[in-house]
């Protein structure tokens, strides 16, 4: 089959990039995902660093309108690299999970996951608020110790969930 016209290829690459950006943003905004895959938020992990670099390259090449010359093809190639790097980083994070942590650190992360699950599922405001407060305190200790880094967007989502709705 004939290759699509450059405008069509660029448009498809742009759609793929937006989908990738959405997937990455969803990860970075979800504290539970970050706790289950901490390596995906850690740029000292090679696969994550490669993804961040590839993503930044594609983002730098993205334009709102079809670009002139070789730019569109460069963008499409950068999106391809970013997608491959994302898949590799996710697979690596799934393999790594919490294996790089000491038993005590792993226990702390698992405790935070349980607290966040309790907070999310609780129908009792006092129990929900207490679980969020304990989870946030544990996460702050883990972050200070350099064990797990929660991206600012995930921290903001956690803060928002902890605030919840005002009582009627």
C-alpha positions as CSV (number, residue, x, y, z in Angstrom):
1,X,0.0,0.0,0.0
2,X,1.0,3.5,-0.7
3,X,2.3,5.6,2.2
4,X,-0.2,8.1,3.5
5,X,0.2,11.8,2.6
6,X,2.6,13.7,4.9
7,X,-0.4,15.7,6.4
8,X,-2.2,12.4,7.2
9,X,0.9,10.8,8.7
10,X,1.5,13.9,10.8
11,X,-2.1,14.0,12.0
12,X,-2.0,10.3,13.0
13,X,1.3,10.8,14.8
14,X,-0.2,13.8,16.6
15,X,-3.2,11.7,17.7
16,X,-0.9,8.9,18.9
17,X,1.2,11.5,20.8
18,X,-1.9,12.9,22.5
19,X,-3.0,9.4,23.5
20,X,0.5,8.8,24.9
21,X,0.5,12.1,26.8
22,X,-2.9,11.2,28.3
23,X,-1.6,7.8,29.4
24,X,1.5,9.3,31.0
25,X,-0.6,12.1,32.7
26,X,-3.0,9.5,34.0
27,X,-0.1,7.6,35.6
28,X,1.5,10.7,37.1
29,X,-1.9,11.9,38.6
30,X,-2.7,8.6,40.3
31,X,-0.9,7.9,43.5
32,X,-1.9,4.2,43.5
33,X,-0.3,3.7,40.1
34,X,2.9,5.4,41.2
35,X,3.0,3.2,44.3
36,X,2.5,0.1,42.3
37,X,5.1,1.2,39.7
38,X,7.5,3.5,41.4
39,X,10.3,2.9,38.8
40,X,8.1,4.6,36.2
41,X,8.3,7.8,38.2
42,X,12.1,7.5,38.9
43,X,14.3,8.9,36.2
44,X,17.3,7.2,37.7
45,X,15.9,4.0,36.2
46,X,17.3,3.7,32.7
47,X,14.1,2.8,30.9
48,X,12.2,5.7,32.5
49,X,15.0,8.2,31.7
50,X,14.9,7.0,28.0
51,X,11.1,7.5,28.0
52,X,11.3,11.0,29.5
53,X,13.9,12.0,26.9
54,X,12.0,10.5,24.0
55,X,8.8,12.1,25.2
56,X,10.5,15.5,25.6
57,X,11.8,15.3,22.1
58,X,8.3,14.5,20.6
59,X,6.8,17.3,22.7
60,X,9.4,19.7,21.4
61,X,8.6,18.8,17.8
62,X,4.8,18.9,18.2
63,X,3.1,21.8,16.4
64,X,-0.5,22.9,16.2
65,X,-0.5,23.1,12.4
66,X,1.1,20.9,9.8
67,X,4.8,21.9,9.8
68,X,6.9,22.6,6.7
69,X,9.7,20.4,5.3
70,X,11.1,17.4,7.2
71,X,9.6,18.6,10.5
72,X,6.4,16.4,10.3
73,X,8.4,13.2,9.6
74,X,10.8,14.0,12.4
75,X,7.8,14.4,14.7
76,X,6.3,11.1,13.6
77,X,9.6,9.4,14.2
78,X,9.9,11.0,17.7
79,X,6.4,9.8,18.6
80,X,7.4,6.3,17.5
81,X,10.4,6.4,19.8
82,X,8.4,7.8,22.6
83,X,5.7,5.1,22.3
84,X,8.4,2.3,22.2
85,X,10.2,3.9,25.2
86,X,6.9,4.2,27.2
87,X,6.1,0.5,26.6
88,X,9.6,-0.5,27.7
89,X,9.5,1.7,30.8
90,X,6.1,0.3,31.8
91,X,7.3,-3.3,31.3
92,X,10.4,-2.6,33.3
93,X,8.4,-0.9,36.1
94,X,6.1,-3.9,36.2
95,X,9.1,-6.2,36.5
96,X,10.8,-4.1,39.1
97,X,7.7,-3.2,41.2
98,X,9.0,-2.9,44.8
99,X,12.0,-5.2,44.4
100,X,14.6,-2.5,44.9
101,X,13.2,-1.7,48.4
102,X,14.2,-3.1,51.7
103,X,11.6,-5.2,53.5
104,X,10.8,-2.3,55.8
105,X,10.5,0.2,52.9
106,X,8.3,-2.4,51.0
107,X,6.2,-2.7,54.1
108,X,5.7,1.0,54.3
109,X,4.7,1.3,50.7
110,X,2.2,-1.6,51.1
111,X,0.8,0.1,54.2
112,X,0.3,3.3,52.2
113,X,-1.5,1.3,49.5
114,X,-3.8,-0.3,52.1
115,X,-4.5,3.1,53.7
116,X,-5.3,4.7,50.3
117,X,-7.6,1.8,49.5
118,X,-9.3,2.2,52.9
119,X,-9.7,5.9,52.3
120,X,-11.1,5.4,48.8
121,X,-13.6,2.7,49.8
122,X,-14.7,4.1,53.2
123,X,-18.2,5.5,53.6
124,X,-17.2,7.0,57.0
125,X,-15.8,10.5,56.7
126,X,-13.7,10.2,59.9
127,X,-12.2,6.9,58.8
128,X,-11.5,8.2,55.3
129,X,-9.9,11.4,56.6
130,X,-7.8,9.5,59.1
131,X,-6.6,7.0,56.5
132,X,-5.7,9.8,54.1
133,X,-3.8,11.7,56.9
134,X,-1.8,8.5,57.8
135,X,-1.1,7.7,54.1
136,X,0.1,11.3,53.4
137,X,2.4,11.2,56.5
138,X,3.9,7.8,55.5
139,X,4.3,9.1,51.9
140,X,6.1,12.2,53.2
141,X,8.6,10.0,55.1
142,X,9.1,7.8,52.0
143,X,9.7,10.8,49.9
144,X,12.2,12.4,52.4
145,X,14.1,9.1,52.5
146,X,14.2,8.9,48.7
147,X,12.4,5.6,48.7
148,X,9.4,6.6,46.5
149,X,8.9,9.9,44.8
150,X,5.3,11.0,44.2
151,X,5.0,13.4,41.3
152,X,3.5,16.7,42.1
153,X,0.4,15.9,40.1
154,X,-0.1,12.7,42.1
155,X,0.4,14.6,45.3
156,X,-2.1,17.2,44.2
157,X,-4.6,14.4,43.4
158,X,-4.0,12.9,46.8
159,X,-4.5,16.3,48.5
160,X,-7.7,16.8,46.6
161,X,-9.1,13.4,47.6
162,X,-8.1,13.9,51.2
163,X,-10.0,17.2,51.3
164,X,-13.1,15.6,49.8
165,X,-16.4,17.4,49.8
166,X,-17.4,19.8,52.5
167,X,-20.1,18.3,54.8
168,X,-23.6,19.4,54.1
